[in-house]
Amino acid sequence: MADIVKVPLAIVKMADGSRVHLYEGAAVPDTADKEHVKTLRESGAIGKAPKVEPAPGPEAQTGKPTTVDDILAEVGDDVEKAKAALEVELVSEKPRKGVVEPLEKLIADAEAAAQ
């Protein structure tokens, strides 16, 4: 994990003796002088970059199932859930045939059985 600059501006000595100006948030090059990096780390001017977690997928953001199998499993034989899931699927950018057709069939079968 690379070090990053934690202060507004850090002047970092390179292994070849040159110096570079790095602004807050910039990564410290691997070619920086190791002893100087140690000194900057101890002073708090630089530090380890924070671990960044990947953004959660759509399921984690909504808390609802998003795969075809998960949606159908969640709906089961519940006609009301099927209607709600179908409505959500139909307003999506790309309604999935594997979700729409089984839900429509479940709703149609339930309506036919009710007559």
CYANA upper distance limits for C-alpha pairs under 8 A (distance plus 0.5 A):
  1 MET  CA     48 LYS  CA      7.09
  1 MET  CA     49 ALA  CA      7.18
  2 ALA  CA     27 ALA  CA      7.02
  2 ALA  CA     28 VAL  CA      7.35
  2 ALA  CA     48 LYS  CA      6.52
  2 ALA  CA     49 ALA  CA      6.64
  3 ASP  CA     27 ALA  CA      6.38
  3 ASP  CA     28 VAL  CA      5.99
  3 ASP  CA     46 ILE  CA      6.69
  3 ASP  CA     47 GLY  CA      5.50
  3 ASP  CA     48 LYS  CA      4.88
  3 ASP  CA     49 ALA  CA      6.12
  4 ILE  CA     24 GLU  CA      7.99
  4 ILE  CA     25 GLY  CA      6.07
  4 ILE  CA     26 ALA  CA      5.92
  4 ILE  CA     27 ALA  CA      4.88
  4 ILE  CA     28 VAL  CA      6.05
  4 ILE  CA     46 ILE  CA      5.94
  4 ILE  CA     47 GLY  CA      6.06
  4 ILE  CA     48 LYS  CA      6.56
  4 ILE  CA     49 ALA  CA      6.08
  5 VAL  CA      9 LEU  CA      7.99
  5 VAL  CA     10 ALA  CA      7.27
  5 VAL  CA     22 LEU  CA      7.48
  5 VAL  CA     23 TYR  CA      7.05
  5 VAL  CA     24 GLU  CA      5.31
  5 VAL  CA     25 GLY  CA      5.60
  5 VAL  CA     26 ALA  CA      6.03
  5 VAL  CA     27 ALA  CA      7.03
  5 VAL  CA     28 VAL  CA      7.43
  5 VAL  CA     45 ALA  CA      6.59
  5 VAL  CA     46 ILE  CA      4.88
  5 VAL  CA     47 GLY  CA      7.14
  6 LYS  CA     24 GLU  CA      5.91
  6 LYS  CA     25 GLY  CA      6.83
  6 LYS  CA     44 GLY  CA      7.56
  6 LYS  CA     45 ALA  CA      5.76
  6 LYS  CA     46 ILE  CA      5.51
  6 LYS  CA     47 GLY  CA      7.12
  7 VAL  CA     23 TYR  CA      7.91
  7 VAL  CA     24 GLU  CA      5.78
  7 VAL  CA     45 ALA  CA      5.94
  7 VAL  CA     46 ILE  CA      7.76
  8 PRO  CA     23 TYR  CA      6.10
  8 PRO  CA     24 GLU  CA      5.18
  9 LEU  CA     21 HIS  CA      7.28
  9 LEU  CA     22 LEU  CA      6.23
  9 LEU  CA     23 TYR  CA      5.03
  9 LEU  CA     24 GLU  CA      6.41
 10 ALA  CA     21 HIS  CA      6.34
 10 ALA  CA     22 LEU  CA      5.79
 10 ALA  CA     23 TYR  CA      6.89
 10 ALA  CA     24 GLU  CA      8.22
 10 ALA  CA     45 ALA  CA      7.38
 11 ILE  CA     19 ARG  CA      6.86
 11 ILE  CA     20 VAL  CA      6.09
 11 ILE  CA     21 HIS  CA      5.11
 11 ILE  CA     22 LEU  CA      6.79
 12 VAL  CA     19 ARG  CA      5.92
 12 VAL  CA     20 VAL  CA      5.79
 12 VAL  CA     21 HIS  CA      6.89
 12 VAL  CA     22 LEU  CA      7.72
 12 VAL  CA     28 VAL  CA      8.43
 12 VAL  CA     32 ALA  CA      7.38
 12 VAL  CA     33 ASP  CA      8.45
 12 VAL  CA     36 HIS  CA      7.74
 12 VAL  CA     37 VAL  CA      8.01
 13 LYS  CA     17 GLY  CA      6.70
 13 LYS  CA     18 SER  CA      6.42
 13 LYS  CA     19 ARG  CA      4.92
 13 LYS  CA     20 VAL  CA      7.08
 13 LYS  CA     32 ALA  CA      6.50
 13 LYS  CA     33 ASP  CA      6.23
 13 LYS  CA     36 HIS  CA      6.84
 14 MET  CA     18 SER  CA      5.81
 14 MET  CA     19 ARG  CA      6.15
 14 MET  CA     20 VAL  CA      7.81
 14 MET  CA     31 THR  CA      6.52
 14 MET  CA     32 ALA  CA      4.49
 14 MET  CA     33 ASP  CA      5.21
 15 ALA  CA     31 THR  CA      6.37
 15 ALA  CA     32 ALA  CA      5.75
 15 ALA  CA     33 ASP  CA      4.70
 15 ALA  CA     34 LYS  CA      7.98
 16 ASP  CA     33 ASP  CA      8.31
 17 GLY  CA     33 ASP  CA      8.40
 22 LEU  CA     26 ALA  CA      6.51
 22 LEU  CA     27 ALA  CA      8.46
 22 LEU  CA     28 VAL  CA      8.15
 28 VAL  CA     32 ALA  CA      7.53
 32 ALA  CA     36 HIS  CA      8.07
 32 ALA  CA     37 VAL  CA      7.31
 33 ASP  CA     37 VAL  CA      6.67
 34 LYS  CA     38 LYS  CA      6.73
 35 GLU  CA     39 THR  CA      6.84
 36 HIS  CA     40 LEU  CA      6.65
 37 VAL  CA     41 ARG  CA      6.49
 37 VAL  CA     46 ILE  CA      8.38
 38 LYS  CA     42 GLU  CA      6.70
 39 THR  CA     43 SER  CA      6.78
 40 LEU  CA     44 GLY  CA      6.78
 40 LEU  CA     45 ALA  CA      5.78
 40 LEU  CA     46 ILE  CA      6.25
 41 ARG  CA     45 ALA  CA      6.53
 41 ARG  CA     46 ILE  CA      5.45
 41 ARG  CA     47 GLY  CA      6.12
 56 PRO  CA     60 ALA  CA      6.06
 56 PRO  CA     61 GLN  CA      6.87
 57 GLY  CA     61 GLN  CA      6.87
 58 PRO  CA     62 THR  CA      6.65
 58 PRO  CA     66 THR  CA      7.76
 59 GLU  CA     63 GLY  CA      5.79
 59 GLU  CA     64 LYS  CA      5.89
 59 GLU  CA     65 PRO  CA      6.17
 59 GLU  CA     66 THR  CA      6.22
 60 ALA  CA     64 LYS  CA      7.96
 65 PRO  CA     70 ASP  CA      5.90
 65 PRO  CA     71 ILE  CA      6.06
 65 PRO  CA     74 GLU  CA      8.04
 66 THR  CA     70 ASP  CA      6.95
 66 THR  CA     71 ILE  CA      6.77
 67 THR  CA     71 ILE  CA      6.62
 68 VAL  CA     72 LEU  CA      6.69
 68 VAL  CA     98 GLY  CA      6.97
 68 VAL  CA     99 VAL  CA      6.22
 69 ASP  CA     73 ALA  CA      6.48
 70 ASP  CA     74 GLU  CA      6.50
 71 ILE  CA     75 VAL  CA      6.69
 71 ILE  CA     85 ALA  CA      8.02
 71 ILE  CA     99 VAL  CA      8.01
 72 LEU  CA     76 GLY  CA      6.50
 72 LEU  CA     99 VAL  CA      7.67
 72 LEU  CA    102 PRO  CA      8.48
 72 LEU  CA    103 LEU  CA      8.35
 75 VAL  CA     79 VAL  CA      8.25
 75 VAL  CA     81 LYS  CA      5.84
 75 VAL  CA     82 ALA  CA      6.11
 75 VAL  CA     85 ALA  CA      8.10
 77 ASP  CA     82 ALA  CA      8.34
 77 ASP  CA    106 LEU  CA      7.82
 78 ASP  CA     82 ALA  CA      6.69
 79 VAL  CA     83 LYS  CA      6.67
 79 VAL  CA    106 LEU  CA      7.40
 79 VAL  CA    107 ILE  CA      6.37
 79 VAL  CA    110 ALA  CA      7.53
 80 GLU  CA     84 ALA  CA      6.80
 81 LYS  CA     85 ALA  CA      6.49
 82 ALA  CA     86 LEU  CA      6.43
 82 ALA  CA    103 LEU  CA      6.05
 82 ALA  CA    104 GLU  CA      8.46
 82 ALA  CA    106 LEU  CA      7.81
 82 ALA  CA    107 ILE  CA      7.39
 83 LYS  CA     87 GLU  CA      6.65
 83 LYS  CA    103 LEU  CA      7.86
 83 LYS  CA    107 ILE  CA      7.59
 84 ALA  CA     88 VAL  CA      6.84
 85 ALA  CA     89 GLU  CA      6.62
 85 ALA  CA    103 LEU  CA      8.34
 86 LEU  CA     90 LEU  CA      6.51
 86 LEU  CA     99 VAL  CA      8.06
 86 LEU  CA    100 VAL  CA      6.63
 86 LEU  CA    103 LEU  CA      6.78
 86 LEU  CA    104 GLU  CA      7.97
 87 GLU  CA     91 VAL  CA      6.92
 88 VAL  CA     92 SER  CA      6.97
 89 GLU  CA     95 PRO  CA      5.82
 89 GLU  CA     96 ARG  CA      7.69
 89 GLU  CA     99 VAL  CA      7.95
 89 GLU  CA    100 VAL  CA      7.53
 90 LEU  CA     94 LYS  CA      8.40
 90 LEU  CA     95 PRO  CA      5.84
 90 LEU  CA    100 VAL  CA      8.04
 91 VAL  CA     95 PRO  CA      7.80
 95 PRO  CA     99 VAL  CA      8.25
 95 PRO  CA    100 VAL  CA      7.60
 96 ARG  CA    100 VAL  CA      6.62
 97 LYS  CA    101 GLU  CA      6.25
 98 GLY  CA    102 PRO  CA      7.30
 99 VAL  CA    103 LEU  CA      6.80
100 VAL  CA    104 GLU  CA      6.51
101 GLU  CA    105 LYS  CA      6.62
102 PRO  CA    106 LEU  CA      6.64
103 LEU  CA    107 ILE  CA      6.70
104 GLU  CA    108 ALA  CA      6.53
105 LYS  CA    109 ASP  CA      6.43
106 LEU  CA    110 ALA  CA      6.64
107 ILE  CA    111 GLU  CA      6.66
108 ALA  CA    112 ALA  CA      6.58
109 ASP  CA    113 ALA  CA      6.60
110 ALA  CA    114 ALA  CA      6.70
111 GLU  CA    115 GLN  CA      7.16
